[in-house]
Amino acid sequence: MSIDLRRALAAFAVVVLLGGVGALQVAAQGDQRCFPETNLCISGTIRTYWERNGGLPVFGYPITPLQSERVENWTGPVQWFERDRLEDHSSEGIGVLAGRLGVERLAQVGRPWQPRASQPPAPGCAAFTETGYAMCGGFRAYWERNGGLARFGFPITDEFDEMIEGKSYRVQYFERRRMEYHPEFGPGTVLLGLLGRDVRGRGPTPVSYTHLR
């Protein structure tokens, strides 16, 4: 084989290789879903979980990039959203889990939840011996229709009135979320609180994290 032919084949191989790399880069970019509202993107398993489990109304917009962060006794890929923190436990065969932001928020504001002895539930309510609290009415209906225990965890407070952004709302905390009645949007309307923003924005900054590419 002549030297010129070898050089031509080598050049062709480089072009093919670069073309393959470019295709992979395009595929990686194509996996992203980006939001101009926060200039952040979601991708991979986090995006899949976000899209399959309610999207914007349930999680809100992303407020951090995907990053490695320590959560309790676990360290791994995490992305924060306005209403939630999604933790990717795929390497452990568990998949994506929602953070325990209800518990964290109550601790932040100096009202850590306490378990109590379970009591017989009122008519139309469901009680949980695991925490001693019950849920009723619209909050129970929302819990049951939108993912239940896996999505929200057990109730960890009774219903009560709480000031949120200068207005009083009827709320109830669950291990992973805060449910709120918003009558301004219609009778019995339940929305999920912006706990991702609250915990991330007003709580302590993580000790260390690195952005994942």
N, C-alpha and C positions, 0 to 999 in steps of 0.2 A: 504494500500500500504506500502510495507516495505521501510525502510530507504535506503537500497542499490538500490532498484528500482527507488526511487525518485532521488538519486544521479546520476544514470545512465541517467534518462530522462533529468535532468538538464544539464549534460555534453553534451548530444546530442543537446539540445537546443542551448548551447553556440557554438558548432561546426557549426550548421546551421546558427546562427547569424553571426559568423565570416566569414563563406563562403559567405553570402549575402553581407557583407561589402566589402569583397575582390572582388566580382563580380562588385559592384558599382565602386570600384576604377579602375578596369580594363576597365570598360565602359567609365569612365571619361578620362583615359589615351588614350583610343581608339578614343575619340572625338578630340584629339589634332592632329595638323599637324605641325611638327617641321622642322626647317631649320638649317642645320649645318653651313650655311654661316654666320648666326648671333647668333646661339645658342639660338634661341627664337622660341616660338610656338604660334599658333593661334587655337582657339576653339570656340564652341558655335555659337552665332549669328554673331560674327565678322568673323569667318571662313566661314560661309555660305555666307555672303555678299561678302567676298573676292573672293571666288571661283565662284560665280554666276555672278560677274560683271567684269571679265577680268583677275583676278589673278595677276601673277607676272608682266606682261607687264604694267598693269594699276596701280598697287599699290606698286610694289616692295616688298622686304623682310621686315618683321617686325623689328623694331629697338628699341622697348621697349616691356616689357610684358604688359598685360592688367592691367590697373590701374585706380583708381578713380582720376579724375582731374577736376579742375574748368576751364571752357571755357566760356568766356563772363559771362553771368548771369546764367549759368547752371553748375551743378556738377554731374558727373556720370562716367560710365565705358568708358575708352578711350584706344585705342591702336594706336601707331604711326608706320607708314611704311615709306619706303624711299621716296615715292611719295605722301603720303596722311596721314591724321589723321582720323581714323574712330571712330565715337561716337555712343555708343549704347543707343538709346532713347526708348528701348523696354518697359520700365516701364511706359512710357507715351503713349504707343500705337502707336508710330511713326516708330519704327524700327531703323535701322542703317543709320546714316547720315555722309556725308563727311564734313570735316572741311573747313572753309573759308580761306584756306592757301594762296590763291592769294592776298586777301586783307591784310592778316597779313604780308606777305613777303614784299609787297610794303611799308607798314608802318615801318617795321624793317630797311629797307635800306634808309629811309628818303624820300621816294617818294609816300606818301599816295595818293591813287587815288581820283579824284574829278569828280562828275557828271557834265555833260555839256548838253547844248541844243542839241536835236537830229537834225541831218541833213539828207537830202535825200540820201539814200545809192547809191553807185556806182553800175553799172551793175554787177550782180552776187554776190552782197553782201546782208547781212541781218542786218538791224539796229534795235536798241532797245531803245525805249523812256525811259525805266526805268533807264538807265545809260547814254545814249547819244552816245554810241559807236556801231560800226558795226564790223562784221567779214566777211571775204572773203576767196575765194580760198580753199586751203587745210585745213586751220583751220576751216572754216565753215563746210566743208565736214566731218572732223573728229568729230566735235561737234555734228552734226546731226546724225551720224552713231553710236555714242558710248555713248549715254545716255543723250545728250542735257542738258537742264536746270537743271534737277535733279542732274546730275553728275558734271557739270562744273560751273553752275551759269551763270550770264550775263557777257559779255565782259566788262572789266573795264579799258582797255588801247587800243590804236591803236596798229598795228604791229610796232615793232621797233627792232633795233639791240642791243643786250646785250652781254657783256662778261660773259661767263660761263666757269669756270675752264680754263681760259687762252685763250679761243677761242670765236670768235664772232658768234652769232647765231641770226637768225630772230625769234622773239618770240612775243607772245601776252598773256597778263594776263586776266584771268577770275576770278570770285569771289573765286572759289575753286581750281583752277589749273593754271599752266603756260604751254602753248603749245609751242613747239620748232620745227623748221625745221632742219632736219639733212640730208643734201644732201650726206654726206659720206656713208649713207646707201641706197642711191637711190634717184632719183629725186622726190621731193614732199613728202619725208618721214617725218611724224609728230610723235614726241615723247612727252611724258609728263615729265615735269621737276621734279627734285628731291626735291620738296618743303618740304616734310616731314623732310628730312634730313637737309635742309637748315634752316627751321624755328626752328626745335627742337635743332639742333646742334649749331646754331649761335645766336639764340634768347635768351630771358630771361628764366631761369629755372622756372617752375611752383612753385607757392608759397608753395603748399603742395600737396602731393599725397600719397596714400597707395596702395601697391600691392594687387590685388584681387586673391584669391586662388580658 
